[in-house]
């Protein structure tokens, strides 16, 4: 298997660019067993995998450890990390929001900047429907039992560029707050599944072994 073809900086999304990287770390095998026509061997492949918005700049050296296992592995899933920088998350939000109609208003953004101090802060430079800076702050967290993202202490501040825009700021703030409340709790599973389906299915040994990526839960 060519790891550089399938698992090194493999592009799974455009605008923003997201890359899949995987490394085979361990191979476990049970004992041979046979039936009337075939000899069977169960294998467990342990991988280190990640989706991120920044490609890796070094060669991945895969030297997996092999050993025999007396019992068959009970689990059939592995962990994959999804890592987005604040810059990458800002690009993702820009792509999702620009040109979208929210509460009857079409939004156009010039830029988004994100930082984390005592809480998450998202500062958006807005062109339409008003010109100015909209700042969102809050404390997002993942409820693992529900597999959903919640948001505490939401606050929205609008700094409009002129007096006319300032008059409409409360209306825009209400529209945005209502839209965010509708999205919370947020289920990330459908979005992550979209990225996972773009990771190629890998065929080995004349198509007798298939490695098919899937996604079941976030942690």
Buried (B, 14 or more C-beta within 10 A) or exposed (E): EEBEEBBBBBEBBEEBBBBBBBBBBEBBEBEEEEEEEEEEEEEBEBBBBBBBBBEEEEEBEBEEEEEEBEEEEEEEEEEBEBEBEBBBBBBBBBBEBBEEEBBEBEBEBEEBBBEEEEBBBBBBEBEEBBBBBBBBBBEBEBEEEEBBBBBEEBEBEBEBEEEEBBEBBEBBBEBBBEEBEEEBEBEBBEBBEEBBEBBBEBEEEEEEEEBEBEBEEBE
